[in-house]
Amino acid sequence: MTSDFLSADLFPELPKVAVPPPPRKRKPAGAKARAQTTMTTAPQAGTLAAAAATPSASPVSAPEACAAALDAHPDYRVLRRLPVRLGWPGAQSTGRTCVLILDTETTGLDQSKEKIIELAMLRLEVDSATGAPLGPLQVFDELEDPGRAIPKEVVALTGITDADVQGRRLDEARIAAMLEGVDVVIAHNAGFDRPFCEARIPQFRELAWACSFADIDWKAQGRSSSKLEALALKLGWFYDAHRAEMDCHALLAVLCAPLPKTPERNGMAALLAAALRPALRLYATHAPFDSKDLLKARGYRWNAEQKVWTTRLTDEAALEAECEWLKTEVYGGRHAVVAIEQSDARAKYSSRGGRLVQRQL
């Protein structure tokens, strides 16, 4: 079956667009035709382009009409560029929390040796109960010269070159003004960003921090990956990642969306609640060597400096359950003592240790 028009049944939003039939190709002598008819089951790129170019379609509505048509078809999933918002209506609320969304680009991963080359921050107020953003958004995004050449792999990842940062320095006075009155700083992997920020700007040490990577159980929310790009893709957005400001906008958009399994609250509300809880880190001290695979599969990480397996826990109930699992599965019911580190939001995700206590299993 051949058609001179894009199927109106599959794509009712699009105008009919005449498509000339393809030129006939001469078959080799004696060859049999493999198909006598052509079934059109999906629009071709040229057809969609023709639809967008029709005089009746406006420059703005035509691409969205094409996207909406594809979205309605079960064989397609459309990604849209992540929307960047600079403000929200200042609705009434019973309480407001001042939040700072933060991201850094650095010369490397080792906080003791590497330097910040880009710092971006978004400051806004959110409803303390719902996490909904309120009012205008303040934006900070600046580069800084690290004093040495940026590694080529970092240039490839971020696009930031030595020429971009030459002679540049973060505006410390402006940063101080942005931090004044902030209730909580949020980063996607705060354990990475916080030590870099505290080493560069000591004022960050005095603030409460929350981590959108670790403080939300994305797996329990039905997400297969906790990476920011993957979370945005699940919401139908793409963006230019690995530049600090766009990563901040992406994180804000992800946190403002309802959580998949608990749509009555968004990610921002979950993080505000998490910031009020102390962080718990469990150290499986003197764990038998042959339990390493079991601990790794459980999500423990090896601390090479302290030579111990550790894991983060969300609350006391999780701690009790984990201690019972360790006693049975790792220590085999034998006498054992583990260490538990408790940190509040002003210390967690920093390089400073929290309060350490021991517990007998």
ABEGO torsion letter per residue (X at the ends): XBBABBBAAABAABBBBBBBBBBBBBBBBGBBBABABBBBABBBAAAAAAAAABAABBAAAAAAAAAAAAAABAABBBBBBBBBBAEBBBBBBABBBBBBBBBBBBAEABAAABBBABBBBBBBBBBAAAGBBBEBBBBBBBBBBAGBBBBAAAAAAAGBBAAAABGBBBBAAAAAAAABGBABBBBBGAAAAAAAAAAABAAAAABBBBBAAAABBAAAAGBABABAAAAAAAAGBBBBBGBAAAAAAAAAAAAABBBAABAABBAAAAAAAAAABBBBBBBBBGBBAAAAAAAAAAGBBBBAAAGBBBBBBABAAAAAAAAAAAAAAAAGGBBBBBBBBBBBAAABGBABBBBBBBBBX
